[in-house]
Amino acid sequence: MKKKQAAIIFIIYFLIIATTASAVFISGRSYPLYISNPTETDDFEITYSEEGIVSHSPVTTKNGISKVVFTGLKKGTVEIQTKYYPESGNKKVNTTYYTTLKVTSSGFTLISGYDFGGYQFICMGFVLLTLTSFIVFTKQFIYRKKNQFFSYKTVLDLAMMFYFGTQFIVFAGMFSLCIIMPDRFDSVKMYDFAGLIMSIIFMVFTPLIVVFSAFLCISNLSLIRREGFRVNNLLGIMISTLLAIGSLACIVSAYLSPQSTYGEINDIKYSVLRCTVSSVFVYFIFLLLAAMVCCIYAGSHKPKYNQDYIIILGCKIKKDGTPLPLLRGRIDKALDFYNAQLAQTGKQACFVPSGGKGSDEVISEAQSMKNYLIEKGIDESIIFPETESATTMQNMKFSDKIISSKKKDANILFATTNYHVFRSGILSVSAGMKADGIGAKTKWYFWPNAQIREFIGLIVKEWKTNLLFVVSAVILSVVTANLGTILNLLFK
């Protein structure tokens, strides 16, 4: 993101926050009290424990809801009795609401020390902030997909797009409810209800999480049975365990605060717990989803037919020096693209098979691939083996040196297995090379573990951003749930 764009976005955020704060401060100088289900003929009697601290508007009744607005006049605390006499049969019954209003030195008016008027504007502010964030990250993702796709930031942008899009829907719904049914909500109930919605979003994902976790475990067990026991082959089981722990935490936090729309002040700690746990867990679910989307897209992407060189990333070969099925799939994918480009454009690409000789291999992986290409009818003059690399990063660096020595600014394509394309693309960028990728199909049990590896790579690579988000979510949850109390302390 360019500095000018970042500055404009910062100004937009600042204006939203400043406008929201101003609206809340102005509207917070009065407090609307709603009384449900009186009749049009009800009589109201409002008395104060001390005169001159607050005043009230005339009582208005509409659609069975009566409303009276209290406005602070000077600093102080006052007990208010609001009596009304609804008709019950042929007689009137005395019903009384007891309210404690506190007027701060700034004129801000709070009820019971935590609730205040104008909380709807806070909800409106969240609507605008989440909508702006959704638009920003959507534009960022579209740009990266087109220009810088092979980056963990692409995954992060997509995850943020999912997350803020969901948050926008949540707060837009909340704002609508606050406007349509103001008698049903106050600042605490609004926050508690927002936590409920996040819990519901998590519940929607629960069946998918269960199925996905089971699939991860099954694929990992199949992978271990076929490829042997290694820590890398346990990634799916590890993530499944974390998903189970996170799901349990969300369920427990929701269970601790069951009165979602009618929370009391002593339930705020549970509201904070539920909203924080649900929000953070949903965010990481979106991270996982985004990593999967990017890996699937990278593995199925069809590059343009304008390539000058095709790098084939090596992997283990047979004892006799011929490619194993996994490597053969990569070579065949490169051959398919070579033939398709030649048929459609007449342009002939060169091959750079890349891979050194392992301690248990009779020849280098690059030589094995070269032999296979020649067997398939490729002229040896367009094959340039890279025989020194031992890692994917070295594949990219050493192959790029060979290509750069023959042609500057060449269009480069690399061929690997579908689950490996996205990570290989990121490494190609790290190696200073601009390249596109294609992926060969592989066994089903390889794919889930590979997607999890990309997800873990994202968390590790962007750990500062992820930590910042988690900390921000906790702070925001605590501050929002206790905003009335904080205002009470600020404006004594």
Secondary structure, 3 states (H helix, E strand, C coil): CCHHHHHHHHHHHHHHHHHHHHHHHHHCCEEEEEEECCCCCCCEEEEECCCCCEEECCCEEECCEEEEEEEECCCEEEEEEEEECCEECCEECCEEEEEEEEECCCCCEEECCCEECCHHHHHHHHHHHHHHHHHHHHHHHHHHHHHCCCCHHHHHHHHHHHHHHHHHHHHHHHHHHHHHCHHHCCHHHHHHHHHHHHHHHHHHHHHHHHHHHHHHHHHHHHHHHHHCCCHHHHHHHHHHHHHHHHHHHHHHHHHCCCCCCCCCHHHHHHHHHHHHHHHHHHHHHHHHHHHHHHHHHHHHCCCCCCCCEEEEECCCECCCCCECHHHHHHHHHHHHHHHHHHHHHCCCCEEEEECCCCCCCCCCHHHHHHHHHHHCCCCHHHECCECCCCCHHHHHHHHHHHHHHHCCCCCEEEEEEHHHHHHHHHHHHHCCCCEEEEEECCCCCHHHHHHHHHHHHHHHHCHHHHHHHHHHHHHHHHHHHCHHHHHHHHCC
